[in-house]
């Protein structure tokens, strides 16, 4: 959702179009496949200058020590696990042989490790709650715009938020 907001606001994404829209994400993923190899190959980072790139939390610590501005999306881990399981089921793939509670614990440790990394890095970080994007997109758009130096179309950013796509909400099943 944040990538959709940033692109709608006027920023160019670094994406390769390899993963298009599907039932889980009808607006598309705006991903760049080479980010998956960040641990072993960061030669593509020069292509990212001046653009927005989606990097999953587990790979942030492999960014070279430079100055970055990172919009760090935080989501309830129960929702993350449910979303991942649903996507795997739809694609016919087998997920991890771990319980939801075990996956939540694993994800929590990964987020804690990345938090420590980011605190020690030169990166400027803005943490944004996923739920805040749904509940108050105008406030989030304004905050992100300020963080990134201004000039984004906040109205278009707000319009990019589609609450109907918020399907894996925490709470009773």
C-alpha positions as CSV (number, residue, x, y, z in Angstrom):
1,X,0.0,0.0,0.0
2,X,2.8,2.4,0.8
3,X,4.4,1.8,-2.6
4,X,1.1,2.6,-4.2
5,X,0.8,5.8,-2.2
6,X,4.4,6.9,-3.0
7,X,4.0,6.3,-6.7
8,X,0.6,8.0,-6.8
9,X,2.2,10.9,-5.0
10,X,4.7,11.4,-7.8
11,X,7.7,9.2,-7.0
12,X,9.2,6.9,-9.6
13,X,9.4,3.3,-8.5
14,X,12.3,0.9,-9.2
15,X,10.3,-2.1,-10.4
16,X,10.6,-4.8,-13.1
17,X,7.0,-5.7,-13.5
18,X,7.8,-9.4,-13.0
19,X,5.1,-9.8,-10.3
20,X,1.9,-8.4,-11.6
21,X,-1.5,-7.9,-10.1
22,X,-3.3,-11.0,-8.7
23,X,-6.2,-11.9,-6.4
24,X,-4.1,-11.1,-3.4
25,X,-3.0,-7.7,-4.6
26,X,-5.2,-6.5,-7.5
27,X,-3.1,-3.3,-7.8
28,X,0.2,-5.1,-8.3
29,X,3.2,-5.4,-6.2
30,X,5.7,-2.7,-7.5
31,X,8.6,-5.0,-6.6
32,X,12.1,-5.3,-8.1
33,X,13.2,-8.9,-8.1
34,X,16.9,-8.1,-7.6
35,X,16.1,-6.9,-4.0
36,X,15.7,-10.6,-3.1
37,X,19.5,-11.0,-3.6
38,X,20.5,-7.9,-1.6
39,X,22.4,-10.1,0.9
40,X,24.8,-11.3,-1.8
41,X,24.5,-8.7,-4.6
42,X,23.8,-5.0,-4.2
43,X,25.2,-3.9,-7.5
44,X,21.7,-2.8,-8.6
45,X,21.5,-0.1,-5.9
46,X,22.8,2.6,-8.2
47,X,19.6,2.1,-10.3
48,X,17.6,3.0,-7.3
49,X,18.9,6.5,-6.8
50,X,16.0,9.0,-6.8
51,X,13.4,6.2,-6.8
52,X,11.4,4.2,-4.3
53,X,12.2,0.6,-3.8
54,X,10.3,-2.0,-1.7
55,X,12.7,-4.0,0.5
56,X,11.4,-6.6,2.8
57,X,12.3,-6.3,6.5
58,X,14.6,-9.3,6.5
59,X,16.9,-7.7,3.9
60,X,17.2,-4.2,5.2
61,X,20.3,-5.0,7.3
62,X,22.1,-5.8,4.0
63,X,21.9,-2.3,2.7
64,X,25.4,-0.8,2.5
65,X,26.1,1.9,5.1
66,X,24.9,5.0,3.3
67,X,22.2,7.6,4.0
68,X,18.8,6.4,3.1
69,X,15.3,7.5,3.9
70,X,13.3,4.5,4.9
71,X,9.5,4.4,5.3
72,X,9.2,1.4,7.6
73,X,5.7,-0.1,7.4
74,X,4.6,-1.8,10.6
75,X,1.8,-4.2,10.6
76,X,0.2,-6.4,13.2
77,X,2.1,-9.7,13.0
78,X,-1.1,-11.7,13.3
79,X,-2.3,-10.0,10.1
80,X,1.1,-10.6,8.4
81,X,0.9,-14.3,9.1
82,X,-2.7,-14.6,7.9
83,X,-1.9,-12.7,4.8
84,X,1.1,-14.9,4.0
85,X,-0.8,-18.1,4.6
86,X,-3.7,-16.9,2.4
87,X,-1.3,-16.0,-0.4
88,X,0.5,-19.4,-0.2
89,X,-2.8,-21.3,-0.2
90,X,-4.0,-19.4,-3.3
91,X,-0.8,-20.1,-5.1
92,X,-0.9,-23.8,-4.1
93,X,2.4,-23.5,-2.3
94,X,3.3,-25.1,1.0
95,X,4.1,-22.7,3.8
96,X,6.5,-23.1,6.7
97,X,5.7,-26.0,8.9
98,X,5.4,-23.7,11.9
99,X,2.3,-22.7,13.9
100,X,1.0,-19.2,13.5
101,X,2.3,-18.4,17.0
102,X,5.8,-19.6,16.0
103,X,5.7,-17.5,12.8
104,X,4.6,-14.5,14.8
105,X,7.6,-15.0,17.2
106,X,10.0,-15.4,14.3
107,X,8.7,-12.3,12.6
108,X,8.8,-10.4,15.8
109,X,12.5,-11.3,16.3
110,X,13.3,-10.2,12.7
111,X,11.6,-6.8,13.3
112,X,13.5,-6.4,16.6
113,X,16.8,-7.1,14.9
114,X,16.1,-4.7,12.1
115,X,15.1,-2.0,14.6
116,X,18.5,-2.4,16.3
117,X,20.2,-2.3,12.9
118,X,18.3,0.9,11.8
119,X,19.1,2.6,15.1
120,X,22.8,2.0,14.5
121,X,22.6,3.0,10.8
122,X,22.9,6.4,9.1
123,X,19.3,5.9,7.7
124,X,16.5,8.3,8.5
125,X,13.5,6.2,9.4
126,X,9.8,7.0,9.5
127,X,7.7,4.3,11.0
128,X,4.2,4.1,9.7
129,X,1.5,1.8,11.1
130,X,-0.3,-0.1,8.4
131,X,-3.6,0.5,10.1
132,X,-3.0,4.2,10.2
133,X,-2.9,4.3,6.4
134,X,-6.3,2.8,6.3
135,X,-7.8,4.8,9.2
136,X,-6.3,8.2,8.5
137,X,-4.6,8.3,5.1
138,X,-4.5,12.1,4.8
139,X,-2.5,12.3,8.0
140,X,-0.1,9.6,6.9
141,X,0.3,11.1,3.4
142,X,1.2,14.5,5.0
143,X,3.7,12.9,7.4
144,X,5.3,10.9,4.6
145,X,5.5,13.9,2.4
146,X,7.2,16.0,5.1
147,X,9.6,13.2,5.8
148,X,10.6,12.9,2.1
149,X,11.1,16.6,1.7
150,X,7.7,17.8,0.3
151,X,6.4,18.1,-3.2
152,X,4.3,14.9,-3.3
153,X,0.6,15.0,-4.3
154,X,-1.0,14.2,-0.9
155,X,-4.4,14.0,-2.4
156,X,-3.4,11.3,-4.9
157,X,-1.6,9.5,-2.1
158,X,-4.8,9.4,-0.1
159,X,-6.8,8.2,-3.2
160,X,-4.3,5.3,-3.6
161,X,-5.5,3.8,-0.3
162,X,-8.2,1.2,-0.9
163,X,-9.7,0.0,2.5
164,X,-11.5,-2.9,0.7
165,X,-8.1,-4.5,0.2
166,X,-7.6,-4.7,4.0
167,X,-8.8,-8.2,4.3
168,X,-6.5,-9.9,6.8
169,X,-7.4,-7.9,9.9
170,X,-6.4,-9.1,13.4
171,X,-9.1,-10.0,15.9
172,X,-11.4,-13.0,16.1
173,X,-11.6,-15.1,13.0
